[in-house]
């Protein structure tokens, strides 16, 4: 059930959205060792965003996943920053990532929860 949500002040052309979503979905599945069929990726461009006292290109990412081990977050951070940099030319020092691992009973899917 990994969910990756990306918000950026970059306006993303529709032609580039699909390639980025595809690459991010595969990256999350690979890094977490989970089936890509459970991965959801949301991409929101053109957001008002001010970071480090300016409005240069920046991004905020949230990655939620059940049972997310703390020791995996450094590699996840590097992999996600690399994709965002490749696709949107946003440097890693202009990207914040929030990782969270909700309790299984607090995540629903297919008429039930995972708990």
C-alpha distance (Angstrom), angle and dihedral (degrees) to the residues before:
residue distance angle dihedral
X1 . . .
X2 3.77 . .
X3 3.79 113.3 .
X4 3.79 120.4 -165.1
X5 3.80 116.0 -171.1
X6 3.79 120.0 -174.2
X7 3.78 125.6 -169.0
X8 3.78 121.2 -177.4
X9 3.77 140.2 165.3
X10 3.82 88.9 -131.3
X11 3.79 115.8 103.4
X12 3.79 105.3 -129.0
X13 3.78 119.6 -151.1
X14 3.80 114.5 -128.5
X15 3.79 90.8 -121.9
X16 3.83 90.1 60.4
X17 3.81 96.7 42.4
X18 3.80 96.9 74.9
X19 3.80 94.1 49.3
X20 3.78 91.4 49.2
X21 3.81 94.0 46.9
X22 3.80 90.5 48.8
X23 3.80 93.4 49.8
X24 3.81 93.4 45.6
X25 3.80 93.0 48.4
X26 3.80 91.2 52.1
X27 3.82 91.8 45.3
X28 3.81 93.4 52.1
X29 3.81 92.8 46.9
X30 3.80 92.0 47.5
X31 3.80 95.5 46.0
X32 3.81 93.4 47.0
X33 3.79 96.7 38.2
X34 3.80 90.5 -127.9
X35 3.81 129.2 132.6
X36 3.78 111.6 -89.9
X37 3.81 87.6 -134.5
X38 3.83 88.0 77.0
X39 3.82 96.8 46.3
X40 3.82 120.0 104.5
X41 3.80 121.8 -170.5
X42 3.81 124.8 -170.3
X43 3.79 121.5 -168.7
X44 3.80 121.2 -167.1
X45 3.79 116.8 -179.5
X46 3.77 131.9 -179.3
X47 3.83 95.1 42.2
X48 3.77 121.6 155.1
X49 3.79 102.9 -107.4
X50 3.78 133.8 167.1
X51 3.81 119.2 -175.0
X52 3.81 130.6 169.3
X53 3.80 91.4 1.9
X54 3.82 96.2 -56.1
X55 3.78 144.1 71.0
X56 3.81 97.9 -123.1
X57 3.81 114.4 139.2
X58 3.81 110.0 -60.0
X59 3.79 139.6 157.2
X60 3.79 139.9 -154.5
X61 3.79 118.0 -155.5
X62 3.79 129.8 -170.3
X63 3.78 119.9 -165.4
X64 3.80 117.1 -172.4
X65 3.77 120.9 -179.1
X66 3.78 135.2 158.6
X67 3.78 111.7 -109.6
X68 3.81 94.5 6.9
X69 3.82 105.1 179.7
X70 3.80 114.3 -136.8
X71 3.79 91.5 -135.3
X72 3.83 91.3 63.2
X73 3.81 96.4 57.6
X74 3.84 97.7 83.3
X75 3.83 92.3 55.4
X76 3.81 91.0 42.4
X77 3.79 90.2 51.1
X78 3.80 92.1 51.5
X79 3.82 93.6 46.2
X80 3.80 94.7 47.5
X81 3.80 93.2 45.3
X82 3.80 89.1 51.0
X83 3.82 93.0 53.5
X84 3.80 93.5 45.4
X85 3.80 90.1 48.4
X86 3.82 92.1 48.2
X87 3.79 94.9 46.6
X88 3.83 101.9 35.6
X89 3.82 104.7 17.8
X90 3.80 91.0 -123.2
X91 3.81 110.6 149.6
X92 3.81 117.9 -126.7
X93 3.80 91.9 -114.4
X94 3.84 88.3 63.3
X95 3.82 94.2 54.4
X96 3.80 127.7 87.4
X97 3.80 119.6 -168.9
X98 3.79 125.0 -165.6
X99 3.81 115.3 -160.6
X100 3.78 121.5 -163.6
X101 3.77 138.2 171.7
X102 3.81 110.4 -159.4
X103 3.80 121.2 -157.5
X104 3.82 110.6 -92.2
X105 3.80 92.6 -116.7
X106 3.82 90.1 57.0
X107 3.82 95.3 61.2
X108 3.78 120.3 74.7
X109 3.79 132.0 -163.5
X110 3.79 136.2 157.3
X111 3.82 96.6 7.3
X112 3.79 94.5 -49.0
X113 3.78 144.5 57.1
X114 3.77 129.8 -106.3
X115 3.83 91.5 -118.3
